Amino acid sequence: MLNLFAEAGKLKKLPRMGWLLRGVQSPESVAEHTFRVAFITLFLGDELRKRGMEINVEKALKIAILHDLAEARITDLPLEAQKYVDKKKAERKAMVDILGAERVEYFKLFQEYEEEKSPEGRLVKFADKLEMVLQAWEYEKAGSKGLEEFWEALDYLKKSEFYSYFKELVDELEKLR
């Protein structure tokens, strides 16, 4: 288990490449991103339950924590690199290698996120996109330019099944643009 913990620790040193390639000075690490995705997932999940939706918040949090773990092995592949590398295939292989055969349940949770199979997986994908747009706004507020492509995630958020629950939040974020 210690090796697994050390592997996850690599994410603390790994910068989010999309920001780095757009000239953001000292971009967030993958671990920092993962923390805020989990934080957002916690609050959105609890809000969905309050509004009567059946959602397993503990499961969603597990998915949020795991969703970028494969990047400890394959790094945070920017869109430009994904033209040459099958990111999904590489992530699946990395997750199998990192988790090992005895942790199949965690791999299945990762797949729920990747394939948006469950409400919890889709919630984490929603939180992931929301976090990315929020981060773009924070970087722009600090003076970074050329981050328009990250705002395109608003389209995903608006098409999501969760938009009706969080319309006010998404619309507020869009107004910051």
C-alpha positions in Angstrom: 0.0 0.0 0.0 2.9 2.3 0.7 3.9 2.2 -3.0 0.4 3.2 -3.9 0.5 6.2 -1.6 3.9 7.2 -3.0 2.6 6.9 -6.5 -0.3 9.2 -5.7 2.2 11.6 -4.1 3.7 12.2 -7.6 0.5 14.2 -8.4 1.6 16.9 -6.0 4.6 17.7 -8.2 2.9 17.3 -11.6 1.7 20.6 -13.1 -1.5 20.7 -15.1 -0.1 20.9 -18.6 -2.9 22.8 -20.3 -2.2 25.8 -18.1 1.6 25.5 -18.4 1.4 25.4 -22.2 -0.8 28.5 -22.2 1.9 30.5 -20.3 0.4 30.3 -16.8 3.2 30.9 -14.3 3.3 28.2 -11.6 0.1 26.4 -12.6 -1.8 24.2 -10.1 -0.6 20.6 -9.7 -2.8 17.7 -10.6 -3.2 17.0 -6.8 -4.4 20.6 -6.2 -6.9 20.1 -9.0 -8.0 16.8 -7.6 -8.6 18.2 -4.2 -10.9 20.9 -5.4 -12.8 18.5 -7.7 -13.4 16.4 -4.6 -14.4 19.4 -2.6 -16.9 20.6 -5.2 -18.2 17.0 -5.6 -18.9 16.9 -1.8 -20.9 20.0 -1.8 -22.7 19.4 -5.1 -23.5 15.8 -4.0 -24.9 16.9 -0.7 -27.0 19.5 -2.4 -28.4 17.0 -4.9 -29.4 14.7 -2.0 -31.1 17.7 -0.3 -33.1 18.2 -3.5 -34.2 14.6 -3.6 -31.8 13.0 -6.0 -30.4 9.6 -5.1 -26.7 10.0 -5.2 -24.0 8.1 -3.3 -21.8 11.0 -2.1 -19.2 8.6 -0.7 -18.9 6.8 -4.0 -18.7 10.1 -5.8 -15.9 11.3 -3.5 -14.0 8.0 -4.2 -14.3 8.7 -7.9 -13.2 12.3 -7.5 -10.1 11.2 -5.7 -9.2 8.6 -8.3 -10.2 10.4 -11.4 -6.7 11.7 -12.3 -4.5 9.1 -10.6 -3.3 7.6 -13.9 -1.5 10.9 -14.6 1.0 9.8 -11.9 2.3 7.5 -14.7 1.3 9.1 -18.0 1.4 12.7 -16.9 -1.3 15.3 -17.7 -1.4 14.8 -21.4 -2.4 18.1 -23.1 -4.9 18.1 -26.0 -2.0 18.5 -28.5 -0.4 15.3 -27.3 -3.7 13.4 -27.5 -3.5 13.6 -31.3 -0.6 11.1 -31.0 -1.5 9.1 -27.9 -4.7 7.2 -27.1 -5.1 8.8 -23.7 -8.0 6.7 -22.6 -6.2 3.4 -23.3 -3.0 4.7 -21.6 -5.0 5.8 -18.6 -6.7 2.4 -18.3 -3.4 0.6 -18.5 -1.8 3.0 -15.9 -4.7 2.5 -13.5 -4.5 -1.3 -13.7 -0.7 -1.0 -13.1 -1.1 1.4 -10.2 -4.0 -0.2 -8.5 -3.0 -3.8 -9.1 -5.3 -6.8 -9.5 -6.5 -6.7 -5.9 -8.1 -3.2 -6.2 -10.5 -3.9 -9.1 -13.3 -2.0 -7.3 -11.3 1.2 -7.6 -10.7 0.6 -11.3 -14.4 0.2 -11.8 -15.0 3.5 -10.1 -12.5 5.1 -12.5 -14.3 3.6 -15.4 -17.6 5.1 -14.2 -16.0 8.5 -14.4 -14.4 7.9 -17.8 -17.5 6.4 -19.4 -19.9 8.6 -17.4 -21.8 5.3 -16.5 -23.3 6.3 -13.2 -24.8 9.5 -11.7 -21.7 9.6 -9.4 -19.3 9.4 -12.3 -21.2 12.1 -14.2 -21.3 14.3 -11.1 -17.5 14.1 -10.8 -17.2 14.9 -14.6 -19.4 17.9 -13.9 -17.3 19.0 -10.9 -14.1 18.5 -13.0 -15.4 20.8 -15.7 -16.7 23.3 -13.2 -13.3 23.3 -11.4 -11.5 23.9 -14.7 -13.6 26.9 -15.6 -13.3 28.3 -12.1 -9.5 27.9 -12.4 -9.4 29.6 -15.8 -11.2 32.6 -14.2 -8.8 32.7 -11.3 -5.8 32.7 -13.7 -7.3 35.4 -15.9 -8.0 37.5 -12.8 -4.3 37.1 -11.9 -3.4 38.4 -15.4 -3.1 35.3 -17.6 -4.3 35.6 -21.2 -5.3 33.1 -23.9 -7.4 30.8 -21.8 -10.6 31.0 -23.9 -10.6 27.3 -24.8 -11.1 26.4 -21.1 -14.3 28.4 -21.0 -15.7 26.0 -23.6 -16.4 23.6 -20.8 -19.4 25.8 -20.0 -21.1 24.1 -22.9 -20.7 20.7 -21.3 -22.0 22.0 -18.0 -25.1 23.4 -19.6 -25.9 20.1 -21.4 -25.4 18.1 -18.2 -28.3 16.5 -16.3 -27.1 18.5 -13.3 -27.4 21.9 -15.0 -31.0 22.3 -13.9 -29.9 21.8 -10.2 -26.9 24.2 -10.5 -28.0 26.6 -13.2 -27.5 29.6 -10.9 -24.0 28.5 -10.1 -23.0 27.8 -13.7 -24.6 31.1 -14.9 -22.8 33.0 -12.2 -19.5 31.5 -13.3 -20.2 32.4 -16.9 -20.9 36.0 -16.0 -17.3 36.2 -14.7 -16.0 35.7 -18.2 
